[in-house]
């Protein structure tokens, strides 16, 4: 058994716990022995995450459910494999059900012909559908579901106390989840979701990629103003050559560095 290193009470991020970035952020929410996962990432890293969970002494039989923030391949390709290992359920927004159950490679961005990209997208059934305002109970914890469309029409975020596991809505460098019509992006909806996060009393944002950071109105406004400009422009960086934030995240995970003010 290894020592648990929660970022927030009841929340462990498994990449940070392992001191190695294996893929998208994977949040393990737990109360006593009962636990749930938010996202899992690619199929090839499922066994790595299972080993981490075992080493943290969480019984595999006590997984409440596997939660998908949205139906993009980098978040959910491993769902079918992990579900078969854990014998548990999958939870997602209704708009994610068809892409997941059909293994739709186009909707999930597993296949992008113009970039010569084609990945497998294993089909997986969704037993539990959740929408805005629903509550997911994990032990005595009550996790509030937010529907935050924009990046995709199935994008969910999850609030637990002062923390919002905020999916691909926004990252510490002010970037946002890729805007792509193939998986249901909507710029006006995106602005609304970002405004909701800005105006909430959530103190910390735990995104699906990169480090956690404070919910700051001025920071959020700068991003919102930029995204609002996309309504009349077409230069958002879905074809960026690199993402410096992820280099920083690699270094911070390896060193175990937390944001200022987060013990």
Secondary structure as GFF3:
##gff-version 3
##sequence-region A 1 263
A	DSSP	beta_strand	11	13	.	.	.	ID=ss1
A	DSSP	alpha_helix	14	18	.	.	.	ID=ss2
A	DSSP	beta_strand	27	31	.	.	.	ID=ss3
A	DSSP	beta_strand	34	38	.	.	.	ID=ss4
A	DSSP	three_ten_helix	43	45	.	.	.	ID=ss5
A	DSSP	alpha_helix	46	55	.	.	.	ID=ss6
A	DSSP	three_ten_helix	60	62	.	.	.	ID=ss7
A	DSSP	beta_strand	63	67	.	.	.	ID=ss8
A	DSSP	alpha_helix	73	76	.	.	.	ID=ss9
A	DSSP	alpha_helix	79	86	.	.	.	ID=ss10
A	DSSP	beta_strand	90	92	.	.	.	ID=ss11
A	DSSP	alpha_helix	94	102	.	.	.	ID=ss12
A	DSSP	beta_strand	111	112	.	.	.	ID=ss13
A	DSSP	three_ten_helix	113	115	.	.	.	ID=ss14
A	DSSP	beta_strand	117	118	.	.	.	ID=ss15
A	DSSP	beta_strand	128	129	.	.	.	ID=ss16
A	DSSP	beta_strand	135	138	.	.	.	ID=ss17
A	DSSP	beta_strand	141	147	.	.	.	ID=ss18
A	DSSP	beta_strand	156	160	.	.	.	ID=ss19
A	DSSP	beta_strand	163	167	.	.	.	ID=ss20
A	DSSP	three_ten_helix	181	183	.	.	.	ID=ss21
A	DSSP	alpha_helix	187	199	.	.	.	ID=ss22
A	DSSP	beta_strand	204	207	.	.	.	ID=ss23
A	DSSP	beta_strand	213	214	.	.	.	ID=ss24
A	DSSP	alpha_helix	217	229	.	.	.	ID=ss25
A	DSSP	three_ten_helix	230	232	.	.	.	ID=ss26
A	DSSP	alpha_helix	244	255	.	.	.	ID=ss27
###
